[in-house]
């Protein structure tokens, strides 16, 4: 396992989080003694953790406590659940600006399948420049690196294949009725559960490097008011059986398998599964393309991954990173 390096402040912050994770009260004085710092310094760390999305409250005479216990990521537990992914390729970090950016900054040293997984992001990114709200311990934030020898022309529809991989992982984890929204969202009960952000580097005509980023809502609370669309998390779907480490492992297995199959066969092996899980299958939708809106009935995707829309001009295919799909 590769573990991210940490400074003293990170070490202290991590210690406090682990002390609080079980949901019991922890004395500020005891925490200070354990870390060799003052109670005032402990209070500052508590404030920082609150800013990262942990809901911590304090009671005079008792100390600090999380509003709800959290399950922290553990590389050994993840490895124990993995069947295909090689956990020697996992870098598990605590707080990072962006897991995608972490890999992009190290792209020249990466190997196919390398993964960055973090407890929190301070600058998480979504599609079309949006912010991905990433509170501490509330979701999964991971990115995986793959190089595709066929270049840009070989990765059309990759986000659709990744979406299918995520639904398969969630189904193995016991979650049912997971659906897909073109081109890169995962839905449950008509609300967004997860998203995919694929960033590509490389020259035309040569191999391209892809960073496949996934954000999966698990137990959102603090920070959720910042999300500008209806959302749902795994805790809402099944409050009794959310296991962040097991879900992480299942995702890593499925993403790895997905990329291996996609590099050999492209989108074709994933098309039928995507069509079956299309959240807007045969439903009226509108496409927002810049300042233009096109309305019609969603007819799934073609063999290249373009969205098919039936309207007065027949069935037409639409593709491009600037298109948004909305229920009509």
C-alpha positions as CSV (number, residue, x, y, z in Angstrom):
1,X,0.0,0.0,0.0
2,X,1.2,3.5,-0.7
3,X,0.1,6.0,1.9
4,X,0.1,9.7,1.4
5,X,2.8,11.7,3.2
6,X,1.5,13.9,6.0
7,X,2.8,16.8,8.1
8,X,2.4,17.3,11.8
9,X,-0.9,19.2,11.4
10,X,-2.3,16.4,9.3
11,X,-1.2,13.8,11.8
12,X,-2.9,15.7,14.6
13,X,-6.1,16.2,12.6
14,X,-6.2,12.6,11.7
15,X,-5.7,11.5,15.3
16,X,-8.6,13.7,16.4
17,X,-10.9,12.4,13.6
18,X,-10.1,8.8,14.6
19,X,-10.8,9.5,18.2
20,X,-14.2,11.0,17.3
21,X,-15.2,8.5,14.6
22,X,-17.0,6.2,17.0
23,X,-19.5,8.9,18.0
24,X,-18.5,9.1,21.7
25,X,-17.4,12.2,23.6
26,X,-13.7,13.0,23.7
27,X,-12.2,15.4,26.1
28,X,-10.3,18.3,24.6
29,X,-7.8,18.1,27.5
30,X,-7.2,14.4,26.8
31,X,-6.8,15.0,23.1
32,X,-4.3,17.7,23.9
33,X,-2.3,15.5,26.2
34,X,-2.2,12.7,23.6
35,X,-0.9,15.1,20.9
36,X,1.3,17.2,23.1
37,X,-0.7,20.4,22.2
38,X,-2.8,22.9,24.1
39,X,-6.6,22.7,24.4
40,X,-6.8,25.9,22.4
41,X,-4.9,24.1,19.6
42,X,-7.3,21.2,19.8
43,X,-10.2,23.7,19.4
44,X,-8.6,25.1,16.3
45,X,-8.3,21.6,14.8
46,X,-12.0,21.0,15.6
47,X,-12.9,24.2,13.8
48,X,-10.9,23.1,10.7
49,X,-12.7,19.7,10.7
50,X,-16.0,21.5,10.9
51,X,-15.1,23.5,7.8
52,X,-14.2,20.2,6.1
53,X,-17.8,19.0,6.7
54,X,-17.7,17.1,10.0
55,X,-20.7,17.9,12.2
56,X,-18.9,18.2,15.6
57,X,-20.5,19.7,18.7
58,X,-19.1,20.4,22.2
59,X,-20.5,20.1,25.7
60,X,-18.9,21.7,28.7
61,X,-17.4,19.1,30.9
62,X,-17.8,16.3,28.3
63,X,-15.7,17.5,25.3
64,X,-16.3,17.0,21.6
65,X,-18.5,14.6,19.8
66,X,-19.6,13.9,16.2
67,X,-23.3,14.2,15.6
68,X,-23.2,10.8,13.9
69,X,-20.4,8.2,13.9
70,X,-18.4,7.8,10.7
71,X,-16.7,4.9,9.1
72,X,-13.2,5.9,8.0
73,X,-11.5,4.4,5.0
74,X,-9.0,1.7,5.7
75,X,-6.6,0.4,3.1
76,X,-6.3,-3.1,4.7
77,X,-10.1,-3.5,4.9
78,X,-10.4,-2.3,1.3
79,X,-7.8,-4.9,0.2
80,X,-9.6,-7.6,2.0
81,X,-12.7,-7.0,-0.1
82,X,-10.9,-6.6,-3.5
83,X,-11.1,-9.5,-5.9
84,X,-9.5,-8.0,-9.0
85,X,-7.9,-4.6,-8.2
86,X,-4.3,-4.7,-7.0
87,X,-4.3,-2.6,-3.8
88,X,-0.6,-1.9,-4.2
89,X,-1.8,0.6,-6.7
90,X,-4.0,2.4,-4.1
91,X,-2.9,5.7,-2.6
92,X,-5.2,6.5,0.3
93,X,-5.2,10.1,1.4
94,X,-7.0,12.1,4.1
95,X,-7.7,15.6,2.8
96,X,-6.7,16.6,-0.8
97,X,-7.7,19.4,-3.1
98,X,-8.8,17.0,-5.8
99,X,-8.2,13.3,-6.4
100,X,-8.2,14.0,-10.2
101,X,-5.6,16.7,-9.7
102,X,-3.5,14.5,-7.5
103,X,-3.1,12.0,-10.3
104,X,-2.7,14.6,-13.0
105,X,0.2,16.2,-11.2
106,X,1.9,12.8,-11.2
107,X,0.8,11.5,-14.6
108,X,4.3,10.8,-15.9
109,X,4.9,8.3,-13.1
110,X,1.6,6.5,-13.2
111,X,0.7,3.0,-14.3
112,X,-2.6,1.7,-15.6
113,X,-5.0,1.2,-12.7
114,X,-3.3,3.5,-10.2
115,X,-5.9,5.0,-7.9
116,X,-6.2,8.0,-5.5
117,X,-8.9,7.7,-2.8
118,X,-9.5,10.5,-0.3
119,X,-11.6,11.2,2.8
120,X,-12.3,14.8,1.7
121,X,-11.7,17.2,-1.2
122,X,-11.3,20.9,-0.8
123,X,-11.5,21.6,-4.5
124,X,-13.5,18.7,-5.9
125,X,-14.6,19.2,-9.5
126,X,-17.7,18.1,-11.5
127,X,-18.6,18.3,-15.1
128,X,-18.6,21.6,-16.9
129,X,-16.5,23.3,-14.2
130,X,-19.0,22.8,-11.4
131,X,-17.8,22.2,-7.8
132,X,-18.3,18.7,-6.4
133,X,-19.2,19.1,-2.8
134,X,-16.9,16.8,-0.9
135,X,-17.4,16.8,2.9
136,X,-15.2,14.7,5.1
137,X,-16.1,11.0,5.3
138,X,-19.5,11.6,3.8
139,X,-18.9,10.1,0.3
140,X,-16.3,8.4,-1.8
141,X,-13.9,10.5,-3.9
142,X,-11.7,8.4,-6.1
143,X,-9.8,8.7,-9.3
144,X,-8.1,6.1,-11.5
145,X,-5.5,6.4,-14.2
146,X,-5.6,4.6,-17.6
147,X,-3.8,5.1,-20.8
148,X,-5.6,4.2,-24.0
149,X,-3.3,3.3,-26.9
150,X,-5.9,4.2,-29.6
151,X,-5.8,7.9,-28.7
152,X,-8.8,10.3,-28.4
153,X,-10.8,8.5,-31.1
154,X,-10.7,5.3,-29.0
155,X,-12.3,6.7,-25.8
156,X,-15.7,7.8,-27.1
157,X,-18.4,6.6,-24.7
158,X,-15.9,5.9,-21.8
159,X,-18.0,7.8,-19.3
160,X,-21.0,5.6,-20.3
161,X,-19.0,2.5,-19.7
162,X,-17.8,3.8,-16.3
163,X,-21.4,4.5,-15.4
164,X,-22.3,0.9,-16.1
165,X,-19.4,-0.2,-14.0
166,X,-20.6,1.9,-11.0
167,X,-24.1,0.4,-11.2
168,X,-22.7,-3.1,-11.2
169,X,-20.5,-2.4,-8.2
170,X,-23.6,-1.0,-6.3
171,X,-25.7,-3.9,-7.3
172,X,-23.0,-6.3,-5.9
173,X,-23.1,-4.2,-2.7
174,X,-26.9,-4.9,-2.5
175,X,-28.4,-1.7,-3.9
176,X,-31.2,-2.1,-6.4
177,X,-32.8,0.0,-9.1
178,X,-29.7,2.1,-9.8
179,X,-30.1,4.1,-13.1
180,X,-28.0,6.1,-15.5
181,X,-28.4,9.6,-16.9
182,X,-26.5,10.5,-20.0
183,X,-23.7,11.1,-20.2
184,X,-22.1,10.6,-16.7
185,X,-24.6,10.6,-13.8
186,X,-25.8,7.7,-11.6
187,X,-29.3,8.0,-10.3
188,X,-31.5,6.3,-7.7
189,X,-35.2,7.2,-7.0
190,X,-35.0,10.0,-9.6
191,X,-32.1,11.8,-7.8
192,X,-28.4,12.0,-8.4
193,X,-26.3,9.4,-6.4
194,X,-23.0,9.7,-8.2
195,X,-21.1,11.4,-11.0
196,X,-18.2,10.8,-13.3
197,X,-15.6,13.2,-14.4
198,X,-13.1,12.1,-17.1
199,X,-10.2,14.3,-17.9
200,X,-7.9,13.5,-20.8
201,X,-4.3,14.5,-21.6
202,X,-2.4,13.7,-24.7
203,X,-1.7,14.6,-28.3
204,X,-3.9,13.9,-31.3
205,X,-2.8,10.7,-33.0
206,X,-1.0,9.3,-30.0
207,X,-2.0,7.4,-26.8
208,X,-4.1,9.4,-24.4
209,X,-3.9,9.5,-20.6
210,X,-7.3,9.4,-18.8
211,X,-8.1,10.3,-15.3
212,X,-11.4,8.7,-14.4
213,X,-12.9,10.5,-11.4
214,X,-15.9,9.2,-9.4
215,X,-17.9,10.9,-6.6
216,X,-20.4,8.7,-4.8
217,X,-22.8,10.1,-2.1
218,X,-22.8,7.9,1.0
219,X,-24.0,9.9,4.0
220,X,-24.3,13.5,3.1
221,X,-25.3,16.0,5.8
222,X,-23.0,19.1,6.2
223,X,-22.5,20.9,3.0
224,X,-25.5,19.2,1.2
225,X,-27.2,22.6,1.0
226,X,-24.6,23.6,-1.5
227,X,-25.7,21.0,-4.0
228,X,-27.9,22.7,-6.7
229,X,-29.9,19.6,-7.8
230,X,-31.9,16.8,-6.2
231,X,-29.5,14.3,-4.6
232,X,-29.6,11.0,-2.7
233,X,-27.1,8.9,-0.8
234,X,-26.5,5.3,0.1
235,X,-27.6,5.9,3.6
236,X,-31.0,7.0,2.4
237,X,-31.3,3.8,0.3
238,X,-30.2,1.5,3.1
239,X,-29.3,3.1,6.4
240,X,-28.4,-0.2,8.1
241,X,-25.7,-1.6,5.7
242,X,-23.5,1.2,4.4
243,X,-19.9,0.0,4.3
244,X,-17.5,2.5,2.8
245,X,-14.6,0.2,2.6
246,X,-16.5,-2.7,0.9
247,X,-18.2,-0.3,-1.6
248,X,-14.7,1.2,-2.3
249,X,-13.4,-2.2,-3.1
250,X,-16.3,-3.2,-5.3
251,X,-15.9,0.1,-7.2
252,X,-12.2,-0.5,-7.7
253,X,-12.8,-4.0,-9.0
254,X,-15.5,-2.9,-11.4
255,X,-13.7,0.2,-12.7
256,X,-10.6,-1.9,-13.3
257,X,-12.5,-4.5,-15.2
258,X,-14.4,-1.8,-17.1
259,X,-11.2,-0.1,-18.3
260,X,-9.6,-3.4,-19.3
261,X,-12.6,-4.4,-21.4
262,X,-13.1,-0.9,-22.8
263,X,-9.4,-0.8,-23.9
264,X,-10.0,-4.0,-25.9
265,X,-13.5,-3.7,-27.2
266,X,-14.6,-0.1,-26.7
267,X,-18.2,0.8,-25.7
268,X,-20.0,-2.1,-27.4
269,X,-19.9,-4.6,-24.4
270,X,-21.6,-1.9,-22.2
271,X,-24.3,-0.6,-24.6
272,X,-27.2,-2.9,-23.7
273,X,-26.6,-2.5,-20.0
274,X,-26.6,1.2,-20.3
275,X,-29.8,1.2,-22.4
276,X,-31.5,-1.0,-19.7
277,X,-30.6,1.4,-17.0
278,X,-31.4,4.7,-18.8
279,X,-33.3,6.8,-16.3
280,X,-35.1,8.7,-19.1
281,X,-35.9,5.6,-21.3
282,X,-38.9,6.5,-23.6
283,X,-39.6,9.6,-21.5
284,X,-39.9,13.3,-22.6
285,X,-36.7,15.3,-22.1
286,X,-35.1,18.5,-23.1
287,X,-31.5,19.0,-24.2
288,X,-29.9,22.2,-23.3
289,X,-27.2,23.0,-25.8
290,X,-25.7,26.4,-25.0
291,X,-28.6,28.8,-25.5
292,X,-30.6,26.3,-27.5
293,X,-33.2,23.8,-26.1
294,X,-34.3,20.7,-28.0
295,X,-37.3,18.7,-26.8
296,X,-38.2,15.1,-27.6
297,X,-38.5,11.5,-26.4
298,X,-35.3,9.8,-25.1
299,X,-34.5,6.7,-27.1
300,X,-31.3,5.7,-25.4
301,X,-27.9,5.8,-27.1
302,X,-26.5,4.8,-30.5
303,X,-23.5,2.5,-30.9
304,X,-21.1,5.4,-30.4
305,X,-22.7,6.6,-27.2
306,X,-24.5,9.6,-28.6
307,X,-27.9,10.3,-27.1
308,X,-30.9,9.5,-29.3
309,X,-33.8,11.9,-29.3
310,X,-37.1,11.4,-31.1
311,X,-39.0,14.5,-32.2
312,X,-40.8,16.0,-35.2
313,X,-37.7,15.6,-37.4
314,X,-37.3,11.9,-36.6
315,X,-34.7,10.3,-34.4
316,X,-31.4,12.3,-34.1
317,X,-28.2,11.6,-32.3
318,X,-26.7,14.3,-30.0
319,X,-23.2,14.3,-28.5
320,X,-20.8,16.7,-27.0
321,X,-19.6,17.8,-23.6
322,X,-21.7,21.0,-23.4
323,X,-25.1,19.2,-23.6
324,X,-27.3,18.9,-20.5
325,X,-30.3,16.6,-20.3
326,X,-33.3,17.5,-18.2
327,X,-36.7,15.8,-17.6
328,X,-39.4,17.6,-19.5
